[in-house]
């Protein structure tokens, strides 16, 4: 088994949440690595992966991440 990057560890930690998996309608096998997740047809997997990837590139403001998730999955901010 290949070692996971920090981004992939974060991706797994977030996406393996039971409530998020139920909401997103995906299984653990659907996640893949960070690049597969970004290209996923599942909007929740893709949105989370994009936010993690962008955060690693320097977009660290939390409200920006919240707005990105909501716009990508069609929700509203809390």
Residue frames as a rotation matrix with the C-alpha (Angstrom) as fourth column:
UNK 1
0.579 0.816 0.000 0.00
0.816 -0.579 0.000 0.00
0.000 0.000 -1.000 0.00
UNK 2
-0.247 -0.642 0.726 1.39
0.596 -0.691 -0.408 3.41
0.764 0.332 0.554 -0.98
UNK 3
-0.566 0.013 -0.824 1.68
0.754 -0.396 -0.524 6.02
-0.334 -0.918 0.214 1.73
UNK 4
0.425 0.815 0.394 -0.92
0.884 -0.468 0.014 8.77
0.195 0.342 -0.919 1.74
UNK 5
-0.552 -0.506 0.663 -0.15
0.386 -0.860 -0.334 12.46
0.739 0.072 0.670 1.45
UNK 6
-0.902 0.235 -0.361 -1.35
0.250 -0.397 -0.883 14.85
-0.351 -0.887 0.299 4.15
UNK 7
-0.606 0.711 -0.357 -4.08
-0.795 -0.562 0.229 16.04
-0.037 0.422 0.906 1.77
UNK 8
-0.299 0.489 -0.820 -5.27
-0.302 0.766 0.567 12.48
0.905 0.417 -0.081 1.29
UNK 9
-0.755 0.013 -0.656 -5.30
0.587 0.459 -0.666 11.89
0.293 -0.888 -0.355 5.06
UNK 10
-0.828 0.480 -0.289 -7.42
-0.237 -0.767 -0.596 15.00
-0.508 -0.426 0.749 5.53
UNK 11
-0.484 0.643 -0.594 -9.66
-0.783 -0.016 0.621 13.96
0.390 0.766 0.511 2.63
UNK 12
-0.457 0.259 -0.851 -10.24
0.225 0.959 0.171 10.54
0.861 -0.113 -0.497 4.20
UNK 13
-0.875 0.075 -0.479 -10.85
0.474 -0.070 -0.878 12.02
-0.100 -0.995 0.025 7.64
UNK 14
-0.693 0.642 -0.328 -13.52
-0.572 -0.767 -0.291 14.40
-0.439 -0.014 0.899 6.32
UNK 15
-0.308 0.605 -0.734 -15.19
-0.859 0.154 0.488 12.16
0.409 0.781 0.472 3.76
UNK 16
-0.640 0.066 -0.766 -15.42
0.166 0.985 -0.054 9.10
0.750 -0.162 -0.641 6.01
UNK 17
-0.859 0.456 0.231 -17.86
-0.423 -0.378 -0.823 10.91
-0.288 -0.805 0.518 8.30
UNK 18
-0.740 0.582 0.338 -21.01
0.579 0.806 -0.121 8.74
-0.342 0.106 -0.933 8.41
UNK 19
0.182 0.870 -0.458 -23.44
0.400 -0.491 -0.774 11.65
-0.899 -0.042 -0.437 8.10
UNK 20
-0.078 -0.285 -0.955 -21.55
-0.697 -0.670 0.256 13.19
-0.713 0.686 -0.146 5.18
UNK 21
-0.960 -0.274 0.061 -21.39
-0.168 0.734 0.658 9.79
-0.226 0.621 -0.750 3.45
UNK 22
-0.362 0.907 0.213 -25.14
0.751 0.419 -0.509 9.38
-0.552 -0.025 -0.834 3.85
UNK 23
0.308 0.456 -0.835 -25.78
-0.030 -0.873 -0.487 12.93
-0.951 0.175 -0.255 2.62
UNK 24
-0.195 -0.535 -0.822 -23.45
-0.817 -0.376 0.438 12.52
-0.543 0.757 -0.364 -0.34
UNK 25
0.792 0.602 0.103 -24.57
-0.467 0.705 -0.533 9.02
-0.394 0.374 0.840 -1.25
UNK 26
0.329 -0.762 -0.558 -21.07
-0.652 0.244 -0.718 7.59
0.683 0.600 -0.416 -1.59
UNK 27
0.977 -0.123 -0.173 -19.03
0.205 0.760 0.617 4.79
0.055 -0.639 0.767 -0.05
UNK 28
0.502 -0.858 -0.108 -15.41
-0.225 -0.250 0.942 4.69
-0.835 -0.449 -0.318 1.14
UNK 29
-0.066 -0.524 0.849 -14.44
0.690 0.591 0.418 2.94
-0.721 0.614 0.322 -2.09
UNK 30
0.650 0.418 0.635 -15.69
0.755 -0.452 -0.475 5.95
0.089 0.788 -0.609 -4.10
UNK 31
0.842 -0.256 -0.476 -13.16
0.022 -0.864 0.503 8.37
-0.540 -0.434 -0.721 -2.58
UNK 32
0.673 -0.654 0.346 -9.80
0.640 0.278 -0.716 7.37
0.372 0.703 0.606 -4.10
UNK 33
-0.324 -0.842 -0.432 -6.80
0.928 -0.371 0.026 9.69
-0.182 -0.392 0.902 -3.91
UNK 34
-0.213 0.229 -0.950 -6.94
0.244 -0.929 -0.279 13.50
-0.946 -0.291 0.142 -3.96
UNK 35
-0.826 -0.155 -0.542 -6.74
-0.442 -0.418 0.794 13.69
-0.350 0.895 0.277 -7.76
UNK 36
-0.795 0.600 -0.090 -9.44
0.438 0.670 0.600 11.06
0.420 0.437 -0.795 -8.30
UNK 37
-0.243 0.721 -0.649 -11.60
0.872 -0.131 -0.472 12.80
-0.425 -0.680 -0.597 -5.72
UNK 38
-0.533 0.006 -0.846 -11.27
-0.154 -0.984 0.090 16.18
-0.832 0.178 0.525 -7.45
UNK 39
-0.817 0.154 -0.555 -12.45
-0.564 -0.015 0.826 14.56
0.119 0.988 0.100 -10.69
UNK 40
-0.855 0.496 0.154 -15.21
0.376 0.795 -0.476 12.56
-0.359 -0.349 -0.866 -9.00
UNK 41
-0.575 0.758 0.307 -18.74
0.236 -0.206 0.950 12.65
0.783 0.618 -0.060 -10.40
UNK 42
0.243 0.624 -0.743 -19.96
0.926 0.078 0.369 12.90
0.287 -0.778 -0.559 -6.80
UNK 43
0.362 -0.060 0.930 -20.29
0.144 -0.982 -0.120 16.60
0.921 0.177 -0.347 -6.00
UNK 44
0.968 -0.027 0.250 -19.60
-0.250 -0.210 0.945 16.18
0.027 -0.977 -0.210 -2.28
UNK 45
0.559 -0.811 0.172 -16.39
0.680 0.567 0.466 14.22
-0.476 -0.143 0.868 -2.85
UNK 46
0.102 -0.510 0.854 -15.25
0.872 -0.367 -0.323 16.67
0.478 0.778 0.408 -5.51
UNK 47
0.652 0.216 0.727 -16.10
-0.025 -0.952 0.306 19.77
0.758 -0.218 -0.615 -3.45
UNK 48
0.944 -0.322 0.074 -14.26
-0.054 0.068 0.996 18.56
-0.326 -0.944 0.047 -0.37
UNK 49
0.345 -0.857 0.384 -11.23
0.868 0.447 0.218 17.53
-0.359 0.258 0.897 -2.43
UNK 50
0.231 -0.226 0.946 -11.12
0.640 -0.697 -0.323 20.90
0.733 0.680 -0.016 -4.20
UNK 51
0.857 0.125 0.500 -11.30
-0.247 -0.752 0.611 22.79
0.452 -0.647 -0.614 -0.91
UNK 52
0.782 -0.618 0.080 -8.53
0.236 0.412 0.880 20.68
-0.576 -0.670 0.468 0.64
UNK 53
0.190 -0.723 0.664 -6.38
0.982 0.150 -0.117 21.13
-0.015 0.674 0.738 -2.45
UNK 54
0.359 0.004 0.933 -6.93
0.342 -0.931 -0.128 24.90
0.868 0.365 -0.335 -2.54
UNK 55
0.985 -0.012 0.174 -6.32
-0.166 -0.365 0.916 25.26
0.052 -0.931 -0.361 1.19
UNK 56
0.510 -0.849 0.138 -2.97
0.653 0.486 0.581 23.58
-0.560 -0.206 0.802 0.71
UNK 57
-0.013 -0.491 0.871 -2.20
0.922 -0.342 -0.179 26.14
0.386 0.801 0.457 -1.99
UNK 58
-0.880 -0.469 -0.074 -2.81
0.449 -0.773 -0.447 29.03
0.153 -0.427 0.891 0.42
UNK 59
-0.334 0.834 0.439 -6.55
-0.332 -0.540 0.774 29.78
0.882 0.113 0.458 0.39
UNK 60
-0.756 -0.161 -0.634 -6.91
0.431 0.607 -0.668 29.38
0.492 -0.779 -0.389 4.16
UNK 61
-0.788 0.503 0.355 -9.76
-0.613 -0.700 -0.368 31.71
0.063 -0.507 0.860 5.11
UNK 62
-0.865 0.409 0.290 -12.45
0.243 0.848 -0.471 29.49
-0.438 -0.337 -0.833 6.62
UNK 63
0.027 0.943 -0.332 -15.41
-0.158 -0.324 -0.933 31.48
-0.987 0.078 0.140 5.31
UNK 64
-0.197 -0.164 -0.967 -14.08
-0.967 -0.131 0.219 31.08
-0.162 0.978 -0.132 1.79
UNK 65
-0.972 -0.194 -0.136 -14.14
-0.209 0.972 0.109 27.31
0.111 0.134 -0.985 2.26
UNK 66
-0.528 0.845 0.087 -17.68
0.262 0.260 -0.929 27.41
-0.808 -0.468 -0.359 3.62
UNK 67
0.159 0.581 -0.798 -18.86
-0.600 -0.585 -0.545 29.43
-0.784 0.566 0.256 0.64
UNK 68
-0.534 -0.428 -0.729 -17.09
-0.842 0.342 0.417 27.09
0.071 0.837 -0.543 -1.78
UNK 69
-0.954 0.226 0.198 -18.75
0.169 0.948 -0.269 24.00
-0.249 -0.223 -0.943 -0.30
UNK 70
-0.169 0.971 -0.171 -22.18
0.153 -0.146 -0.977 25.61
-0.974 -0.191 -0.124 -0.45
UNK 71
0.106 0.208 -0.972 -21.77
-0.834 -0.515 -0.201 26.80
-0.542 0.832 0.119 -4.01
UNK 72
-0.709 -0.479 -0.517 -20.45
-0.692 0.616 0.377 23.43
0.138 0.625 -0.768 -5.19
UNK 73
-0.916 0.395 -0.071 -23.22
0.401 0.903 -0.155 21.37
0.003 -0.170 -0.985 -3.55
UNK 74
-0.474 0.764 0.437 -26.00
0.199 -0.390 0.899 23.91
0.858 0.513 0.033 -4.01
UNK 75
0.071 0.482 -0.873 -26.60
0.967 0.180 0.178 24.63
0.243 -0.857 -0.454 -0.34
UNK 76
0.606 0.106 0.789 -26.70
-0.020 -0.989 0.148 27.72
0.795 -0.105 -0.597 1.79
UNK 77
-0.537 -0.844 -0.009 -24.24
0.048 -0.019 -0.999 28.84
0.842 -0.536 0.051 4.44
UNK 78
0.257 0.574 -0.778 -25.12
0.829 0.282 0.482 28.45
0.496 -0.769 -0.403 8.09
